[in-house]
Each structure stands twice: as C-alpha cells, then as structure tokens.
C-alpha cells in the first residue's frame, strides 16, 4: 500500500521542494514531482541554483523520452509514461492521479489558508481510500 506523508507548514513550496529533491537525489531515489503548469519552469530554474556548485539532475515533459527515462527526478503536470519513480512529490492542489502506483507520496503544504484547505480535502480523500497519512509539521521539525 502507498505510504502518504503530509509535510505541513513549509515556508515556501518551491524552496522546500528543492531541499527535499536534493536529499532524495543524494539517496538515489527516483522521484516524480507534480506541479501546476505555471510553476514547472520556476522549479526547474530553482533546482539549478539551490546549492552553489551543485546541480540536481532532473527532466521535464519537453525532454526526449530517453532523457526522462534516465533522469532521477521528473517535473511535470501529470505522470509520464517515460519516467518510472517510486516517490511522488505533490505540489498541486488536487489529489494526484494514479498515486497508488508509487511506494510513497509526499504532499507539501504551506501555512496559507487556501493551501491548508486543499490539503485537508486531499487528506480526507486518502483516508476514504483506506490510507492513514502521516503528518510532519515542519515548524516543529529540525531543519537541515
């Protein structure tokens, strides 16, 4: 069964996602990141500049299928047939499509009222499907 974790109170989705993706890459994970279409380019750029002198390899939907297949991180608005991942990071407002095919789903949620309200709906949807999401409050967790 898919493990779902909500990371609440992220100060900024993009910067938190960059840190999370860097850690996942360094651990050898294959990750699909679902973003709103208008956010894809900004996350792509941020992954080039998150840590000076480091690059977090990633691909997007416009990249050739062979690049997507080899990339440890794929950023898209929808899942890709060319990229296989075990972890899904959801930065979108809605429940990710076909999330059950991933071993782990990470929902990143800011402190904004609208974002928290959308997260509550996703939480309820997971619970209705028999999943008990884990809660990680980033305000209480040590930052690395």
N, CA, C and O of each residue as an XYZ file, in Angstrom:
576
protein
N       0.841     -1.186      0.000
C       0.000      0.000      0.000
C       0.886      1.250      0.000
O       1.959      1.262      0.603
N       0.440      2.251     -0.655
C       1.169      3.519     -0.747
C       1.247      4.200      0.615
O       0.256      4.280      1.341
N       2.432      4.685      0.948
C       2.631      5.471      2.168
C       2.483      6.943      1.802
O       3.121      7.415      0.861
N       1.650      7.668      2.533
C       1.416      9.089      2.251
C       1.858      9.909      3.461
O       1.498      9.611      4.600
N       2.643     10.943      3.187
C       3.105     11.847      4.252
C       2.814     13.285      3.839
O       3.133     13.705      2.727
N       2.207     14.027      4.749
C       1.962     15.454      4.544
C       3.040     16.226      5.294
O       3.222     16.034      6.497
N       3.745     17.085      4.599
C       4.747     17.963      5.210
C       4.095     19.342      5.321
O       4.046     20.101      4.353
N       3.597     19.648      6.521
C       2.857     20.883      6.757
C       3.781     22.037      7.141
O       4.882     21.834      7.653
N       3.305     23.242      6.884
C       3.966     24.494      7.275
C       5.290     24.734      6.574
O       6.220     25.289      7.159
N       5.373     24.315      5.320
C       6.554     24.650      4.517
C       6.523     26.163      4.302
O       5.496     26.696      3.881
N       7.619     26.865      4.581
C       7.623     28.316      4.397
C       7.384     28.710      2.936
O       6.763     29.734      2.650
N       7.885     27.885      2.028
C       7.749     28.142      0.596
C       7.816     26.783     -0.096
O       8.777     26.040      0.103
N       6.812     26.446     -0.903
C       6.772     25.130     -1.542
C       7.993     24.874     -2.408
O       8.593     23.801     -2.339
N       8.362     25.850     -3.218
C       9.457     25.652     -4.162
C      10.785     25.416     -3.452
O      11.496     24.466     -3.778
N      11.126     26.256     -2.496
C      12.418     26.094     -1.828
C      12.444     24.813     -0.999
O      13.468     24.132     -0.942
N      11.313     24.477     -0.352
C      11.265     23.232      0.405
C      11.395     22.044     -0.540
O      12.115     21.089     -0.246
N      10.702     22.101     -1.671
C      10.782     21.007     -2.645
C      12.211     20.833     -3.141
O      12.666     19.703     -3.318
N      12.919     21.920     -3.365
C      14.311     21.823     -3.819
C      15.171     21.089     -2.795
O      15.961     20.219     -3.161
N      15.029     21.426     -1.544
C      15.791     20.749     -0.490
C      15.417     19.264     -0.418
O      16.285     18.398     -0.306
N      14.125     18.990     -0.484
C      13.629     17.620     -0.438
C      14.148     16.810     -1.627
O      14.574     15.667     -1.465
N      14.111     17.402     -2.815
C      14.562     16.713     -4.021
C      16.070     16.488     -4.011
O      16.547     15.453     -4.476
N      16.816     17.448     -3.486
C      18.268     17.272     -3.375
C      18.582     16.080     -2.476
O      19.426     15.250     -2.811
N      17.903     16.000     -1.341
C      18.114     14.874     -0.427
C      17.737     13.550     -1.096
O      18.457     12.560     -0.964
N      16.623     13.532     -1.804
C      16.177     12.316     -2.486
C      17.197     11.898     -3.547
O      17.526     10.717     -3.662
N      17.688     12.853     -4.309
C      18.689     12.566     -5.340
C      19.954     11.984     -4.709
O      20.492     10.991     -5.199
N      20.423     12.590     -3.642
C      21.637     12.110     -2.988
C      21.466     10.706     -2.411
O      22.443      9.976     -2.244
N      20.224     10.333     -2.110
C      19.941      8.985     -1.598
C      19.656      7.990     -2.727
O      19.449      6.805     -2.469
N      19.644      8.466     -3.971
C      19.432      7.584     -5.110
C      17.986      7.310     -5.453
O      17.698      6.371     -6.195
N      17.074      8.099     -4.935
C      15.642      7.888     -5.208
C      15.269      8.394     -6.597
O      15.901      9.303     -7.137
N      14.236      7.789     -7.155
C      13.642      8.271     -8.412
C      12.315      8.916     -8.033
O      11.463      8.290     -7.401
N      12.153     10.184     -8.431
C      11.035     10.996     -7.947
C      10.299     11.650     -9.113
O      10.915     12.163    -10.048
N       8.985     11.622     -9.040
C       8.131     12.410     -9.927
C       7.590     13.563     -9.096
O       7.061     13.355     -8.004
N       7.723     14.776     -9.614
C       7.199     15.962     -8.936
C       6.052     16.501     -9.778
O       6.243     16.858    -10.940
N       4.861     16.560     -9.190
C       3.708     17.127     -9.888
C       3.546     18.577     -9.471
O       3.426     18.885     -8.286
N       3.545     19.464    -10.457
C       3.426     20.903    -10.223
C       2.322     21.473    -11.100
O       1.923     20.877    -12.099
N       1.843     22.642    -10.699
C       0.940     23.387    -11.574
C       1.765     23.816    -12.789
O       2.944     24.142    -12.651
N       1.166     23.820    -13.955
C       1.931     24.085    -15.182
C       2.729     25.385    -15.117
O       3.852     25.439    -15.618
N       2.182     26.408    -14.522
C       2.892     27.680    -14.427
C       4.088     27.656    -13.488
O       4.897     28.584    -13.500
N       4.214     26.619    -12.680
C       5.304     26.514    -11.705
C       6.471     25.661    -12.182
O       7.543     25.698    -11.577
N       6.287     24.891    -13.256
C       7.324     23.965    -13.700
C       8.633     24.669    -14.019
O       9.695     24.230    -13.576
N       8.574     25.741    -14.772
C       9.800     26.461    -15.166
C      10.508     27.049    -13.946
O      11.737     27.051    -13.883
N       9.750     27.537    -12.998
C      10.360     28.125    -11.796
C      11.064     27.058    -10.952
O      12.149     27.305    -10.426
N      10.462     25.885    -10.820
C      11.111     24.807    -10.070
C      12.339     24.314    -10.823
O      13.373     24.036    -10.216
N      12.230     24.208    -12.126
C      13.370     23.818    -12.957
C      14.549     24.766    -12.711
O      15.671     24.318    -12.472
N      14.295     26.059    -12.769
C      15.356     27.052    -12.545
C      15.903     26.971    -11.121
O      17.112     27.084    -10.917
N      15.040     26.779    -10.152
C      15.472     26.722     -8.756
C      16.391     25.528     -8.500
O      17.317     25.617     -7.693
N      16.138     24.417     -9.183
C      16.994     23.243     -8.994
C      18.410     23.459     -9.539
O      19.338     22.747     -9.155
N      18.572     24.430    -10.422
C      19.903     24.777    -10.936
C      20.668     25.651     -9.956
O      21.896     25.714    -10.006
N      19.953     26.326     -9.066
C      20.606     27.338     -8.220
C      20.442     27.103     -6.728
O      20.878     27.939     -5.937
N      19.836     26.009     -6.313
C      19.566     25.765     -4.892
C      20.835     25.781     -4.063
O      20.910     26.477     -3.050
N      21.825     25.025     -4.482
C      23.091     24.972     -3.766
C      24.189     25.361     -4.748
O      24.330     24.750     -5.807
N      24.957     26.370     -4.394
C      26.023     26.842     -5.279
C      26.989     25.694     -5.549
O      27.451     25.019     -4.629
N      27.283     25.488     -6.833
C      28.226     24.452     -7.224
C      27.621     23.069     -7.355
O      28.326     22.119     -7.696
N      26.338     22.935     -7.092
C      25.667     21.641     -7.225
C      24.525     21.744     -8.226
O      23.924     22.802     -8.412
N      24.248     20.634     -8.853
C      23.129     20.538     -9.780
C      22.320     19.312     -9.394
O      22.879     18.233     -9.194
N      21.027     19.467     -9.289
C      20.134     18.343     -9.029
C      19.567     17.927    -10.384
O      18.720     18.630    -10.934
N      20.020     16.793    -10.934
C      19.575     16.398    -12.273
C      18.076     16.117    -12.315
O      17.523     15.451    -11.440
N      17.446     16.637    -13.344
C      16.011     16.483    -13.480
C      15.611     16.639    -14.934
O      16.398     17.104    -15.758
N      14.390     16.249    -15.245
C      13.859     16.389    -16.592
C      12.451     16.949    -16.518
O      11.851     17.054    -15.449
N      11.948     17.304    -17.685
C      10.589     17.819    -17.804
C       9.895     17.182    -18.988
O      10.516     16.415    -19.724
N       8.636     17.478    -19.189
C       7.865     16.839    -20.257
C       8.371     17.149    -21.660
O       8.098     16.381    -22.583
N       9.097     18.247    -21.853
C       9.604     18.588    -23.179
C      10.905     17.851    -23.520
O      11.346     17.863    -24.669
N      11.511     17.215    -22.523
C      12.747     16.477    -22.764
C      12.460     15.181    -23.520
O      11.374     14.613    -23.397
N      13.447     14.710    -24.309
C      13.254     13.453    -25.050
C      12.974     12.289    -24.094
O      13.428     12.304    -22.950
N      12.234     11.288    -24.556
C      11.887     10.144    -23.700
C      13.107      9.476    -23.048
O      13.028      9.049    -21.896
N      14.222      9.382    -23.765
C      15.400      8.741    -23.181
C      15.990      9.570    -22.045
O      16.567      9.007    -21.114
N      15.860     10.883    -22.099
C      16.321     11.742    -21.002
C      15.399     11.569    -19.795
O      15.864     11.441    -18.663
N      14.095     11.565    -20.044
C      13.131     11.356    -18.961
C      13.357     10.005    -18.284
O      13.281      9.904    -17.059
N      13.633      8.974    -19.070
C      13.811      7.631    -18.520
C      15.038      7.538    -17.624
O      15.044      6.765    -16.666
N      16.076      8.314    -17.921
C      17.321      8.245    -17.147
C      17.392      9.255    -16.012
O      18.241      9.141    -15.129
N      16.528     10.215    -16.031
C      16.565     11.279    -15.030
C      16.054     10.781    -13.677
O      15.016     10.122    -13.617
N      16.769     11.085    -12.591
C      16.289     10.650    -11.280
C      15.064     11.427    -10.810
O      14.293     10.937     -9.984
N      14.884     12.644    -11.339
C      13.760     13.490    -10.937
C      13.077     13.998    -12.200
O      13.728     14.497    -13.118
N      11.770     13.865    -12.229
C      11.000     14.348    -13.382
C       9.944     15.319    -12.863
O       9.197     14.999    -11.939
N       9.887     16.501    -13.464
C       8.938     17.548    -13.069
C       7.881     17.665    -14.158
O       8.211     17.884    -15.324
N       6.615     17.521    -13.786
C       5.554     17.564    -14.790
C       4.227     17.943    -14.144
O       4.103     18.006    -12.921
N       3.251     18.191    -14.992
C       1.904     18.467    -14.532
C       1.105     17.183    -14.339
O       0.132     17.152    -13.585
N       1.528     16.119    -15.030
C       0.876     14.813    -14.962
C       1.963     13.732    -14.990
O       3.076     13.996    -15.442
N       1.658     12.522    -14.514
C       2.643     11.438    -14.593
C       3.058     11.172    -16.036
O       2.278     11.374    -16.967
N       4.289     10.720    -16.207
C       4.845     10.447    -17.524
C       5.008      8.951    -17.719
O       5.399      8.237    -16.796
N       4.711      8.479    -18.909
C       4.911      7.063    -19.231
C       6.396      6.749    -19.372
O       6.792      5.589    -19.259
N       7.228      7.767    -19.617
C       8.661      7.560    -19.842
C       9.475      7.538    -18.556
O      10.611      7.063    -18.557
N       8.927      8.035    -17.475
C       9.689      8.133    -16.221
C       9.072      7.218    -15.173
O       7.882      7.311    -14.874
N       9.884      6.348    -14.629
C       9.416      5.484    -13.553
C       9.975      6.022    -12.249
O      11.162      6.337    -12.158
N       9.142      6.124    -11.263
C       9.553      6.658     -9.964
C       8.880      5.856     -8.870
O       7.805      5.287     -9.065
N       9.527      5.820     -7.719
C       8.905      5.163     -6.568
C       8.313      6.193     -5.608
O       7.488      5.866     -4.755
N       8.755      7.462     -5.768
C       8.288      8.541     -4.886
C       7.598      9.606     -5.726
O       8.091      9.991     -6.787
N       6.468     10.071     -5.247
C       5.735     11.168     -5.880
C       5.701     12.327     -4.904
O       5.271     12.167     -3.762
N       6.151     13.495     -5.345
C       6.045     14.715     -4.545
C       4.949     15.554     -5.199
O       5.074     15.955     -6.355
N       3.884     15.813     -4.458
C       2.753     16.563     -4.994
C       2.794     18.007     -4.514
O       2.692     18.286     -3.319
N       2.946     18.920     -5.471
C       2.898     20.353     -5.174
C       1.620     20.965     -5.734
O       1.453     22.185     -5.710
N       0.731     20.137     -6.231
C      -0.530     20.601     -6.817
C      -1.628     20.650     -5.769
O      -1.475     20.129     -4.665
N      -2.734     21.282     -6.130
C      -3.860     21.455     -5.210
C      -4.743     20.213     -5.119
O      -5.425     20.009     -4.115
N      -4.733     19.383     -6.163
C      -5.641     18.242     -6.169
C      -4.914     16.926     -5.890
O      -3.687     16.847     -5.947
N      -5.700     15.906     -5.592
C      -5.185     14.571     -5.350
C      -4.460     14.104     -6.613
O      -5.006     14.225     -7.709
N      -3.241     13.573     -6.481
C      -2.505     13.153     -7.676
C      -3.178     11.969     -8.369
O      -3.631     11.038     -7.704
N      -3.245     12.000     -9.697
C      -3.838     10.871    -10.409
C      -2.938      9.640    -10.293
O      -1.712      9.753    -10.329
N      -3.544      8.483    -10.155
C      -2.819      7.213    -10.160
C      -1.719      7.150     -9.099
O      -0.677      6.530     -9.313
N      -1.959      7.798     -7.948
C      -0.934      7.842     -6.899
C      -0.616      6.458     -6.336
O       0.455      6.254     -5.765
N      -1.538      5.507     -6.493
C      -1.358      4.177     -5.920
C      -0.179      3.423     -6.520
O       0.288      2.451     -5.926
N       0.315      3.845     -7.681
C       1.439      3.135     -8.298
C       2.784      3.505     -7.673
O       3.810      2.921     -8.020
N       2.783      4.469     -6.756
C       4.009      4.902     -6.097
C       4.099      4.283     -4.704
O       3.085      4.082     -4.037
N       5.319      3.986     -4.277
C       5.514      3.448     -2.932
C       5.259      4.529     -1.884
O       4.784      4.251     -0.783
N       5.587      5.766     -2.253
C       5.466      6.867     -1.291
C       4.984      8.129     -1.989
O       5.404      8.435     -3.104
N       4.098      8.858     -1.321
C       3.622     10.158     -1.791
C       3.930     11.172     -0.708
O       3.638     10.948      0.467
N       4.522     12.288     -1.108
C       4.793     13.381     -0.175
C       3.997     14.589     -0.636
O       4.163     15.070     -1.757
N       3.143     15.066      0.234
C       2.323     16.252     -0.021
C       2.983     17.424      0.700
O       3.168     17.375      1.916
N       3.338     18.470     -0.030
C       3.962     19.646      0.571
C       2.895     20.725      0.715
O       2.222     21.090     -0.248
N       2.755     21.230      1.951
C       1.679     22.176      2.269
C       2.269     23.379      3.000
O       3.015     23.218      3.965
N       1.935     24.577      2.542
C       2.380     25.798      3.216
C       1.406     26.137      4.347
O       0.464     25.389      4.607
N       1.637     27.255      5.009
C       0.736     27.712      6.063
C      -0.415     28.553      5.545
O      -1.262     28.981      6.329
N      -0.466     28.802      4.242
C      -1.532     29.623      3.654
C      -2.879     28.931      3.812
O      -2.991     27.719      3.624
N      -3.894     29.705      4.157
C      -5.223     29.149      4.410
C      -5.762     28.328      3.238
O      -6.289     27.234      3.442
N      -5.634     28.843      2.018
C      -6.156     28.128      0.844
C      -5.413     26.810      0.640
O      -6.030     25.791      0.329
N      -4.105     26.826      0.811
C      -3.306     25.619      0.637
C      -3.664     24.580      1.699
O      -3.766     23.390      1.399
N      -3.853     25.029      2.929
C      -4.214     24.117      4.014
C      -5.609     23.522      3.776
O      -5.832     22.341      4.045
N      -6.539     24.329      3.275
C      -7.890     23.834      2.999
C      -7.853     22.765      1.903
O      -8.534     21.745      2.012
N      -7.072     22.988      0.865
C      -6.933     21.992     -0.210
C      -6.272     20.720      0.322
O      -6.649     19.614     -0.066
N      -5.290     20.875      1.205
C      -4.621     19.717      1.801
C      -5.597     18.901      2.645
O      -5.541     17.672      2.638
N      -6.485     19.571      3.368
C      -7.487     18.854      4.168
C      -8.359     17.963      3.282
O      -8.702     16.841      3.653
N      -8.709     18.483      2.107
C      -9.534     17.694      1.175
C      -8.762     16.484      0.662
O      -9.329     15.398      0.539
N      -7.483     16.655      0.363
C      -6.667     15.522     -0.079
C      -6.513     14.509      1.053
O      -6.594     13.302      0.826
N      -6.290     15.002      2.269
C      -6.165     14.128      3.444
C      -7.419     13.257      3.566
O      -7.326     12.042      3.741
N      -8.595     13.895      3.473
C      -9.864     13.164      3.568
C      -9.988     12.135      2.448
O     -10.473     11.027      2.674
N      -9.555     12.496      1.245
C      -9.642     11.572      0.107
C      -8.752     10.351      0.326
O      -9.158      9.228      0.031
N      -7.548     10.563      0.840
C      -6.670      9.425      1.139
C      -7.313      8.533      2.204
O      -7.339      7.311      2.062
N      -7.833      9.151      3.271
C      -8.462      8.386      4.358
C      -9.648      7.579      3.824
O      -9.839      6.428      4.215
N     -10.437      8.172      2.942
C     -11.589      7.486      2.374
C     -11.166      6.268      1.551
O     -11.950      5.341      1.349
N      -9.930      6.281      1.086
C      -9.415      5.160      0.293
C      -8.597      4.188      1.156
O      -7.883      3.334      0.632
N      -8.709      4.329      2.478
C      -8.082      3.381      3.384
C      -6.634      3.667      3.739
O      -5.959      2.806      4.305
N      -6.146      4.844      3.424
C      -4.763      5.212      3.735
C      -4.755      6.118      4.960
O      -5.560      7.043      5.062
N      -3.849      5.849      5.879
C      -3.676      6.688      7.066
C      -2.443      7.573      6.838
O      -1.319      7.129      7.072
N      -2.641      8.821      6.382
C      -1.487      9.688      6.104
C      -0.687     10.010      7.371
O      -1.231     10.074      8.473
N       0.596     10.205      7.183
C       1.467     10.650      8.260
C       1.534     12.168      8.217
O       1.440     12.774      7.149
N       1.696     12.768      9.370
C       1.767     14.229      9.471
C       3.149     14.629      9.963
O       3.615     14.149     10.996
N       3.803     15.517      9.210
C       5.098     16.061      9.607
C       4.954     17.591      9.649
O       4.781     18.234      8.614
N       5.024     18.153     10.833
C       4.927     19.605     10.982
C       6.339     20.186     10.884
O       7.172     19.966     11.763
N       6.593     20.917      9.826
C       7.941     21.442      9.579
C       8.323     22.542     10.563
O       9.508     22.833     10.721
N       7.353     23.155     11.224
C       7.677     24.157     12.234
C       8.252     23.506     13.473
O       8.994     24.138     14.225
N       7.915     22.248     13.689
C       8.396     21.530     14.866
C       9.643     20.692     14.576
O      10.377     20.314     15.490
N       9.873     20.404     13.278
C      10.997     19.542     12.899
C      12.289     20.345     12.796
O      12.269     21.511     12.399
N      13.414     19.723     13.152
C      14.693     20.409     12.964
C      14.990     20.540     11.475
O      14.764     19.600     10.713
N      15.485     21.677     11.063
C      15.826     21.935      9.662
C      17.293     21.588      9.437
O      18.158     21.916     10.250
N      17.558     20.909      8.303
C      18.958     20.585      7.991
C      19.421     21.268      6.746
O      20.572     21.102      6.343
